[in-house]
Amino acid sequence: MQNANSNDFNRKAPADTTAAAESERIGSTTDVKTESEPSKQEQIPTASQTAFSPAPRRFFPFRFSRRTVLLIMTGLIIAILMGLVVHASYRNTDKYYLRSAAGAVEIWQGTFSPGGKKRILIMPGVQKPTEIKEVYAREAVYPLAFNFYVSKADALMEVTGMPDFVGIKSYLNRALSFATTRERRQTTHARIIQIDRMILFYKADVATTKGTRTGLEAALDYLDQAAKLDPDDIETELIKKKKASIRKLLETL
């Protein structure tokens, strides 16, 4: 009887042990879930965080089509070529050339185009240089033109009779446009002013010979204009004498 009870106990013990182990496993699982729940709650964003969090950006890849790339490359090539043409055109305007033809020396200048040329002056009677270079600079060519026009003005001053003041002044103005130094510009400008004074002296003499009050008053006006053109001491004294004689003539009228 006692053995039977012990056997019954042994058969029930494993069952009870199994039940206890299952209960313990369920309890531990519940504890694990309970302990992990706060961490899950901490990872859940709050309402304020959800309201102010920026939306994720989407990046779309941008690619040029083959036709667009070809158009861009063509435009760049055209722009570069145009820049080279403009640069070459500017450089060409700084080039000068000398040519000898029919007893005269011609001055040519490069135009605003690659390789273009134009003739700017023919100088008859001018002796050509012993050696003509392929290309000249402005400083080497302009003195030839300056001296040419100055010599033409001097030739008109040496003619017998009344000098051609208009022609002389025209040649001097042309020479002034080819003056490359400050000294030459000052000298030429002084000669032009001297021609202007001589023209005014001539007009005053012509008006005086009329012998009328209108003519004498015009002569005084011409002399006043000449006095404003920076005359030298000799010319200043001449102006004073002419004005004094004209005033005496006016007193007699």
PAZAPA-4460 file (N, C-alpha, C; in steps of 0.05 Angstrom, whole numbers, plus 32768, in hexadecimal, padded with zeros to 4 digits):
% residues 253
    n_x    n_y    n_z   ca_x   ca_y   ca_z    c_x    c_y    c_z   seq   type   mol
   8011   7FE8   8000   8000   8000   8000   8011   8018   8000     1      M     A
   8024   8017   8010   8037   802E   8011   8046   8031   7FF8     2      Q     A
   804D   801C   7FEB   805B   801D   7FD1   804A   8029   7FBC     3      N     A
   8031   8022   7FBD   801E   802D   7FA9   801C   804A   7FAC     4      A     A
   801B   8055   7FC4   8018   8072   7FC8   8031   8080   7FBF     5      N     A
   8048   8073   7FC4   8061   8080   7FBB   8063   8082   7F9D     6      S     A
   8059   806C   7F91   8059   806D   7F73   8047   8082   7F68     7      N     A
   8030   8085   7F76   801D   809B   7F6D   802A   80B6   7F70     8      D     A
   8039   80B9   7F86   8046   80D3   7F8B   805B   80D9   7F76     9      F     A
   806A   80C4   7F6F   807F   80C8   7F5B   8073   80CF   7F40    10      N     A
   805C   80C3   7F3A   804F   80C9   7F20   8045   80E5   7F1F    11      R     A
   803B   80EF   7F36   8030   810A   7F37   8046   811F   7F38    12      K     A
   805D   8119   7F43   8073   812C   7F47   807D   8137   7F2D    13      A     A
   8082   8126   7F1A   808B   8132   7F01   8077   8145   7EF5    14      P     A
   805D   813D   7EF8   8049   814F   7EED   8048   8169   7EFB    15      A     A
   804B   8167   7F16   804B   8181   7F25   8064   8191   7F1E    16      D     A
   807A   8183   7F1B   8093   8191   7F14   8091   819F   7EF9    17      T     A
   8085   8191   7EE7   8081   819C   7ECC   806F   81B4   7ECD    18      T     A
   805A   81B2   7EDD   8047   81C8   7EDF   8055   81E0   7EEC    19      A     A
   8065   81DB   7F00   8074   81F1   7F0D   8087   81FF   7EFB    20      A     A
   8095   81EE   7EEA   80A8   81FA   7ED8   809B   820B   7EC2    21      A     A
   8083   8201   7EBA   8074   8210   7EA6   806A   822A   7EB2    22      E     A
   8061   822A   7ECB   8058   8242   7ED8   806E   8256   7EDC    23      S     A
   8086   824B   7EE3   809D   825C   7EE6   80A6   8269   7ECC    24      E     A
   80A3   8259   7EB6   80AB   8264   7E9B   8098   827A   7E93    25      R     A
   807F   8276   7E98   806B   828A   7E91   806F   82A3   7EA1    26      I     A
   8075   82A0   7EBB   807A   82B7   7ECB   8092   82C7   7EC2    27      G     A
   80A7   82B9   7EBB   80BF   82C7   7EB2   80BB   82D5   7E98    28      S     A
   80AB   82C9   7E87   80A4   82D6   7E6D   8094   82EF   7E72    29      T     A
   8082   82ED   7E85   8072   8305   7E8C   8083   831B   7E97    30      T     A
   8097   8313   7EA8   80A8   8328   7EB3   80B9   8335   7E9E    31      D     A
   80C2   8325   7E8A   80D2   8330   7E74   80C2   8344   7E64    32      V     A
   80AA   833C   7E5E   8099   834E   7E4F   8093   8367   7E5F    33      K     A
   808F   8365   7E78   8089   837C   7E89   80A1   838F   7E8A    34      T     A
   80BA   8383   7E8C   80D1   8394   7E8D   80D7   83A1   7E73    35      E     A
   80D1   8394   7E5C   80D7   83A0   7E42   80C3   83B4   7E38    36      S     A
   80AC   83B5   7E44   8097   83C8   7E3C   809F   83E5   7E3F    37      E     A
   80AC   83ED   7E55   80B4   8409   7E58   80C7   8412   7E42    38      P     A
   80D9   8401   7E39   80EC   8409   7E23   80DD   840E   7E09    39      S     A
   80C8   83FD   7E04   80B8   8402   7DEC   80A9   841C   7DEE    40      K     A
   809F   8422   7E06   8091   843C   7E09   80A3   8454   7E06    41      Q     A
   80BC   8451   7E0E   80CF   8467   7E0B   80D5   846C   7DED    42      E     A
   80D4   8458   7DDC   80DA   845B   7DC0   80C3   8467   7DB1    43      Q     A
   80AB   8468   7DBC   8094   8473   7DAE   8096   8491   7DAF    44      I     A
   8096   84A0   7D98   8098   84BE   7D99   807F   84CA   7DA4    45      P     A
   8082   84E1   7DB1   806C   84F0   7DBC   805D   84FF   7DA6    46      T     A
   8046   850A   7DAE   8036   8519   7D9A   8044   8532   7D90    47      A     A
   8053   8540   7DA2   8062   8558   7D9A   8078   8552   7D87    48      S     A
   8086   853B   7D8C   809B   8533   7D7A   8091   852B   7D5F    49      Q     A
   807A   851F   7D5F   806E   8518   7D45   8065   8530   7D36    50      T     A
   805C   8545   7D43   8051   855D   7D36   8068   856D   7D29    51      A     A
   807F   856F   7D36   8095   8581   7D2C   80AB   8572   7D1E    52      F     A
   80AA   8558   7D1C   80C0   854A   7D0E   80BC   854E   7CF0    53      S     A
   80D2   8556   7CE1   80D0   855A   7CC4   80CC   8540   7CB5    54      P     A
   80BE   8543   7C9F   80BA   852C   7C8F   80D3   8523   7C81    55      A     A
   80D8   850B   7C7D   80F1   8502   7C70   80F2   850C   7C53    56      P     A
   810A   8515   7C4B   810E   851F   7C30   8113   8509   7C1C    57      R     A
   8109   850E   7C04   810D   84FB   7BEF   811F   8507   7BDA    58      R     A
   8133   84F9   7BD3   8147   8502   7BC0   8143   84F3   7BA6    59      F     A
   813E   8504   7B91   813B   84F8   7B76   8154   84FD   7B66    60      F     A
   8160   84EA   7B5B   8178   84EF   7B4B   8172   84FF   7B31    61      P     A
   8183   8515   7B2B   817F   8526   7B14   8194   851F   7AFF    62      F     A
   818C   8519   7AE8   819F   8511   7AD3   8198   8521   7AB9    63      R     A
   81AE   852B   7AAC   81AA   8538   7A92   81A7   8523   7A7C    64      F     A
   8196   852A   7A6A   8193   8518   7A53   81AA   851B   7A40    65      S     A
   81AE   8509   7A2F   81C5   850A   7A1D   81C3   8522   7A0A    66      R     A
   81AB   8528   7A02   81A7   8540   79F0   81AE   855A   79FF    67      R     A
   81A6   855B   7A19   81AC   8574   7A28   81CA   8577   7A2B    68      T     A
   81D8   8562   7A30   81F6   8563   7A33   8202   856C   7A19    69      V     A
   81F9   8562   7A02   8204   856A   79E9   81FF   8588   79E3    70      L     A
   81E7   8592   79EB   81E1   85AE   79E7   81F3   85BF   79F8    71      L     A
   81F7   85B7   7A11   8208   85C7   7A23   8225   85C8   7A18    72      I     A
   822F   85B1   7A0F   824A   85B0   7A05   824D   85C1   79EB    73      M     A
   8239   85C0   79DA   8239   85D0   79C2   8239   85EE   79C8    74      T     A
   8229   85F6   79DC   8228   8612   79E4   8243   861C   79EF    75      G     A
   8250   860B   79FF   826A   8612   7A0A   827F   8615   79F5    76      L     A
   827F   8603   79E2   8292   8605   79CC   828E   861E   79BB    77      I     A
   8275   8625   79B5   826F   863D   79A6   8278   8656   79B5    78      I     A
   8273   8657   79D0   827B   866E   79E0   8299   8671   79E0    79      A     A
   82A8   865B   79E3   82C5   865C   79E3   82D0   8666   79C8    80      I     A
   82C4   865C   79B2   82CD   8664   7998   82C8   8682   7993    81      L     A
   82B1   868C   799C   82AA   86A8   7999   82BD   86B9   79AA    82      M     A
   82C4   86B0   79C2   82D7   86BF   79D2   82F3   86C0   79C5    83      G     A
   82FB   86AA   79B8   8315   86AB   79AB   8315   86BD   7993    84      L     A
   82FE   86BE   7984   82FC   86D0   796D   82FD   86EE   7976    85      V     A
   82EE   86F4   798B   82EE   8710   7995   830A   8718   799F    86      V     A
   8318   8706   79AD   8333   870C   79B7   8346   8711   799F    87      H     A
   8344   86FF   798B   8355   8702   7974   834F   871C   7965    88      A     A
   8336   8724   7964   832E   873D   7957   833A   8755   7965    89      S     A
   8339   8756   7980   8345   876C   798F   8363   876D   798A    90      Y     A
   8370   8756   798A   838D   8755   7986   8394   875F   796A    91      R     A
   8382   875A   7957   8389   8761   793B   8388   877F   7937    92      N     A
   8378   878E   7947   8377   87AB   7944   8390   87B9   794D    93      T     A
   83A1   87AB   795C   83BA   87B6   7965   83D1   87B1   7952    94      D     A
   83CB   87A5   793B   83E0   879F   7927   83DF   87B3   7911    95      K     A
   83F7   87BC   7908   83FA   87CF   78F2   840D   87C4   78DE    96      Y     A
   8409   87CD   78C5   8419   87C3   78AF   8422   87DB   789D    97      Y     A
   8439   87D9   7891   8443   87ED   787F   8446   87E0   7863    98      L     A
   843C   87EF   784F   843F   87E5   7833   8449   87FC   7822    99      R     A
   8459   87F5   780F   8464   8809   77FD   8458   8804   77E1   100      S     A
   844C   881A   77D6   843F   8817   77BC   843F   8832   77AE   101      A     A
   8448   8834   7795   8446   884B   7784   8452   8864   7791   102      A     A
   846A   8861   779C   8478   8878   77A8   846C   8882   77C2   103      G     A
   845C   8872   77CF   8450   887A   77E8   8451   8863   77FC   104      A     A
   844F   886A   7815   844F   8856   782A   8433   8856   7836   105      V     A
   8427   883E   7837   840C   883B   7842   840D   882E   785E   106      E     A
   83FB   8838   786F   83F8   882D   788A   83DE   881E   788B   107      I     A
   83E0   8805   7892   83C8   87F4   7895   83C5   87EC   78B3   108      W     A
   83AC   87E9   78BB   83A6   87E1   78D6   8393   87C9   78D6   109      Q     A
   8397   87B6   78E9   8386   87A0   78EB   836A   87A8   78F4   110      G     A
   8356   879B   78E9   833A   87A1   78EF   8330   878F   7906   111      T     A
   8318   8794   790F   830C   8784   7924   8302   876A   7919   112      F     A
   8313   875A   790F   830D   8740   7904   8328   8732   7901   113      S     A
   8329   8718   7906   8342   870A   7904   834E   870B   78E7   114      P     A
   8365   8717   78E4   8372   8718   78CA   836A   872F   78B8   115      G     A
   8356   8740   78C0   834D   8756   78AF   835F   876E   78B1   116      G     A
   8361   877E   789B   8372   8795   7899   8363   87AC   788B   117      K     A
   836B   87C5   7891   8361   87DC   7883   8377   87F1   7881   118      K     A
   8376   87FF   786B   838A   8815   7866   8381   882E   7874   119      R     A
   8392   883A   7885   838A   8852   7893   8399   886B   788A   120      I     A
   83AF   8868   787A   83BD   887F   7871   83CF   8879   785A   121      L     A
   83D0   888C   7847   83E3   888A   7830   83F6   88A2   7833   122      I     A
   8410   889E   7833   8423   88B4   7837   8435   88B6   781E   123      M     A
   842C   88C6   780B   843C   88CA   77F2   8456   88D8   77F9   124      P     A
   846B   88D0   77EB   8485   88DC   77EE   8495   88D4   7806   125      G     A
   8489   88C3   7816   8497   88BA   782F   84A9   88A2   7827   126      V     A
   84C1   88A3   7830   84D4   888E   782A   84CD   8875   783B   127      Q     A
   84CB   885F   782E   84C5   8846   783C   84DC   883D   784E   128      K     A
   84D7   8830   7863   84EC   8825   7875   84FE   8812   7866   129      P     A
   8517   8811   786F   852A   87FF   7861   8522   87E2   7864   130      T     A
   8515   87DC   787A   850B   87C0   787E   84EE   87C1   7888   131      E     A
   84DC   87B6   7879   84C0   87B6   7881   84BA   879C   7890   132      I     A
   84B1   879F   78A9   84AA   8788   78B9   848E   877D   78B2   133      K     A
   8489   8766   78BC   846F   875A   78B6   8459   8767   78C6   134      E     A
   845E   876E   78DF   844A   877B   78F0   8458   8791   7900   135      V     A
   844A   87A7   7904   8455   87BE   7913   8442   87C4   792B   136      Y     A
   844D   87D0   7940   843D   87DA   7956   8435   87F6   7950   137      A     A
   8422   8800   7960   8417   881B   795C   842D   8830   7960   138      R     A
   843E   882C   7974   8454   883F   797A   8468   8841   7964   139      E     A
   846A   882D   7953   847D   882D   793D   8472   883A   7924   140      A     A
   8458   883A   7920   844B   8843   7908   8441   8860   790A   141      V     A
   8436   8867   7921   842A   8882   7925   843E   8899   7921   142      Y     A
   8457   8896   792A   846A   88AC   7925   846E   88B3   7907   143      P     A
   846C   889E   78F6   846E   88A3   78D9   8457   88B5   78CF   144      L     A
   843F   88AF   78D8   8428   88BF   78D0   8429   88DB   78DC   145      A     A
   8433   88DD   78F5   8435   88F7   7902   8448   8909   78F3   146      F     A
   845F   88FF   78ED   8473   890F   78DE   8469   8916   78C2   147      N     A
   845A   8905   78B6   8450   890A   789B   843D   8922   789B   148      F     A
   842A   8923   78AE   8418   893A   78B0   8425   8954   78B9   149      Y     A
   8438   8952   78CB   8446   896A   78D3   8456   8976   78BC   150      V     A
   8462   8965   78AC   8471   896F   7895   845E   897C   7881   151      S     A
   8446   8971   787E   8432   897D   786C   842A   8999   7876   152      K     A
   8426   899C   7890   841F   89B6   789B   8436   89CA   7898   153      A     A
   844F   89C1   789C   8466   89D3   7898   8468   89DC   787C   154      D     A
   8462   89CB   7869   8464   89D2   784C   8450   89E8   7846   155      A     A
   8438   89E7   7851   8424   89FC   784C   842C   8A17   7859   156      L     A
   843B   8A16   786F   8444   8A2E   787C   8459   8A3C   786C   157      M     A
   8468   8A2E   785B   847E   8A39   784C   8476   8A44   7831   158      E     A
   845D   8A42   7829   8455   8A4C   780F   8455   8A6B   780F   159      V     A
   8459   8A77   77F8   8459   8A94   77F6   843C   8A9E   77F7   160      T     A
   8439   8AB6   7801   841E   8AC2   7804   8411   8AB9   781E   161      G     A
   83F7   8ABA   781D   83E7   8AB3   7835   83E7   8A95   783A   162      M     A
   83F0   8A8C   7851   83F0   8A70   7856   83D3   8A65   7858   163      P     A
   83D1   8A4C   7851   83B7   8A3E   7853   83B4   8A35   7870   164      D     A
   83A9   8A47   7881   83A6   8A40   789D   8394   8A29   78A2   165      F     A
   837F   8A27   7892   836C   8A11   7896   8379   89F6   7890   166      V     A
   8388   89F5   787A   8396   89DD   7873   83AC   89D6   7888   167      G     A
   83BA   89EA   7891   83CF   89E5   78A5   83C2   89DA   78BF   168      I     A
   83AC   89E6   78C7   839F   89DC   78E0   8395   89C0   78DC   169      K     A
   838B   89BA   78C4   8381   899F   78BE   8397   898A   78C1   170      S     A
   83AE   8990   78B5   83C5   897D   78B6   83CE   897A   78D3   171      Y     A
   83CF   898F   78E3   83D8   898D   78FE   83C4   897D   790F   172      L     A
   83AA   8980   790A   8397   896F   7919   839A   8952   7912   173      N     A
   83A0   894C   78F9   83A5   8930   78F2   83BE   8925   78FF   174      R     A
   83D3   8936   78FF   83EB   892E   790D   83E7   8929   792A   175      A     A
   83D5   8939   7936   83D0   8936   7953   83C3   891B   7959   176      L     A
   83B3   8910   7946   83A7   88F6   794B   83BB   88DF   794A   177      S     A
   83D3   88E5   793F   83E8   88D0   793E   83FF   88D5   7951   178      F     A
   83FC   88E9   7963   8411   88EF   7976   8410   88DA   798C   179      A     A
   8427   88CD   7991   8428   88B7   79A5   8435   88C0   79BF   180      T     A
   8441   88D7   79C0   844E   88E0   79D9   8441   88FA   79E2   181      T     A
   8445   8900   79FB   843A   8919   7A07   8447   8932   79FB   182      R     A
   8461   8931   79F6   846F   8948   79EB   8464   894E   79CF   183      E     A
   8460   893A   79BF   8456   893F   79A4   8439   894A   79A4   184      R     A
   8429   8940   79B6   840E   894B   79B9   840E   8968   79C1   185      R     A
   841F   896F   79D5   8421   898B   79DE   842B   899D   79C8   186      Q     A
   8440   8995   79B9   844B   89A5   79A4   8437   89AA   798E   187      T     A
   8429   8995   7986   8416   8997   7970   83FE   89A8   7979   188      T     A
   83F5   89A5   7991   83DF   89B5   799B   83E6   89D3   799C   189      H     A
   83FF   89D9   79A4   8408   89F4   79A5   8409   8A01   7989   190      A     A
   8411   89F1   7975   8411   89FB   795A   83F5   8A00   794F   191      R     A
   83E2   89EF   7957   83C6   89F3   794F   83BB   8A0D   795A   192      I     A
   83C1   8A12   7974   83B8   8A2B   7980   83C6   8A43   7973   193      I     A
   83DF   8A40   796C   83ED   8A56   795E   83E0   8A5C   7943   194      Q     A
   83D8   8A47   7935   83C9   8A4B   791C   83AF   8A5A   7921   195      I     A
   83A1   8A53   7936   8388   8A60   793D   838D   8A7E   7942   196      D     A
   83A2   8A85   7950   83A9   8AA1   7955   83AF   8AB0   793A   197      R     A
   83BE   8AA3   7929   83C4   8AAF   790F   83AB   8AB4   78FE   198      M     A
   8399   8AA1   7900   8380   8AA5   78F1   8370   8ABD   78FC   199      I     A
   8370   8AC0   7917   8362   8AD6   7923   8370   8AF1   791C   200      L     A
   838A   8AF1   791B   8399   8B09   7913   8391   8B11   78F6   201      F     A
   8390   8AFC   78E5   8389   8B02   78C9   836C   8B0D   78C7   202      Y     A
   835A   8B02   78D6   833E   8B0C   78D5   833D   8B28   78E0   203      K     A
   834C   8B2E   78F5   834C   8B49   7900   8357   8B5D   78EB   204      A     A
   836B   8B56   78DC   8376   8B68   78C8   8362   8B6D   78B1   205      D     A
   8355   8B58   78A9   8340   8B5B   7894   832A   8B6D   789D   206      V     A
   8320   8B69   78B6   830A   8B79   78C0   8313   8B96   78C4   207      A     A
   832C   8B9B   78CB   8336   8BB7   78CF   8337   8BC6   78B4   208      T     A
   833E   8BB8   789F   8340   8BC5   7884   8325   8BCF   787A   209      T     A
   830F   8BC5   7885   82F5   8BCE   787C   82F0   8BEB   7885   210      K     A
   82FC   8BF4   789A   82FA   8C10   78A3   82E0   8C17   78AE   211      G     A
   82CE   8C05   78B3   82B4   8C0B   78BF   82B4   8C05   78DD   212      T     A
   82A0   8C11   78EB   829F   8C0C   7907   829A   8BEE   790D   213      R     A
   8288   8BE3   78FD   8282   8BC6   7900   829B   8BB5   78FC   214      T     A
   82AB   8BBC   78E7   82C3   8BAD   78E1   82D8   8BB0   78F7   215      G     A
   82DB   8BC9   7901   82EF   8BCE   7916   82E8   8BC0   7930   216      L     A
   82CE   8BC0   7937   82C5   8BB2   794F   82C9   8B94   794C   217      E     A
   82C5   8B89   7934   82CA   8B6D   792F   82E8   8B66   7932   218      A     A
   82F9   8B79   7929   8316   8B75   792B   831E   8B73   7948   219      A     A
   8313   8B85   7959   8319   8B84   7976   8310   8B69   7982   220      L     A
   82F9   8B5F   7979   82EF   8B45   7983   8302   8B2E   797B   221      D     A
   830C   8B2F   7963   831F   8B1A   795A   8339   8B1B   796B   222      Y     A
   8342   8B34   7970   835B   8B36   7980   8356   8B2D   799D   223      L     A
   833F   8B32   79A8   8339   8B28   79C3   8339   8B0A   79C4   224      D     A
   832F   8AFD   79AF   832F   8AE0   79AD   834C   8AD5   79AC   225      Q     A
   835D   8AE3   799D   8379   8ADB   799A   8387   8ADE   79B5   226      A     A
   8380   8AF2   79C5   838E   8AF6   79DE   8387   8AE0   79F2   227      A     A
   8371   8AD1   79EE   836A   8ABC   7A00   8377   8AA1   79F8   228      K     A
   8386   8AA0   79E2   8392   8A87   79D9   83AF   8A85   79E1   229      L     A
   83B6   8A8F   79F8   83D1   8A8D   7A04   83E7   8A96   79F0   230      D     A
   83E6   8AAF   79E8   83FC   8AB9   79D6   8416   8ABD   79E5   231      P     A
   842C   8ABD   79D6   8446   8AC3   79E3   8449   8AE1   79E7   232      D     A
   8460   8AE9   79F1   8464   8B06   79F7   8463   8B17   79DE   233      D     A
   846E   8B0E   79C8   846E   8B1D   79AF   8452   8B21   79A5   234      I     A
   8443   8B0C   79A5   8427   8B0D   799B   8416   8B1E   79AE   235      E     A
   841B   8B1C   79C7   840B   8B2C   79DA   8410   8B4A   79D5   236      T     A
   8429   8B52   79D0   842F   8B6E   79CA   8422   8B76   79B0   237      E     A
   8422   8B64   799C   8416   8B6B   7982   83F8   8B6F   7985   238      L     A
   83EB   8B5F   7996   83CE   8B62   799A   83C8   8B7D   79A6   239      I     A
   83D8   8B85   79BA   83D4   8B9F   79C7   83D6   8BB6   79B3   240      K     A
   83EB   8BB6   79A2   83EF   8BCB   798E   83D8   8BCC   797A   241      K     A
   83CF   8BB5   7970   83B9   8BB4   795D   839F   8BBF   7969   242      K     A
   839A   8BB8   7982   8381   8BC2   798F   8382   8BE0   7993   243      K     A
   839A   8BEA   799A   839D   8C07   799F   8398   8C17   7985   244      A     A
   83A3   8C0D   796E   839F   8C1A   7955   8382   8C19   794C   245      S     A
   8374   8C03   7951   8358   8C00   7949   8347   8C13   795A   246      I     A
   834D   8C17   7973   833D   8C29   7984   8341   8C46   797A   247      R     A
   8358   8C4D   7971   835D   8C68   7966   834C   8C6C   794D   248      K     A
   834A   8C58   793D   8339   8C5A   7925   831C   8C5D   792C   249      L     A
   8314   8C4F   7941   82F8   8C52   794A   82F2   8C6E   7954   250      L     A
   8305   8C7B   7960   8301   8C96   7969   82FC   8CAA   7953   251      E     A
   8307   8CA4   793C   8304   8CB6   7925   82E9   8CB3   7917   252      T     A
   82DB   8C9D   791C   82C2   8C99   790E   82AB   8CA7   791C   253      L     A
***
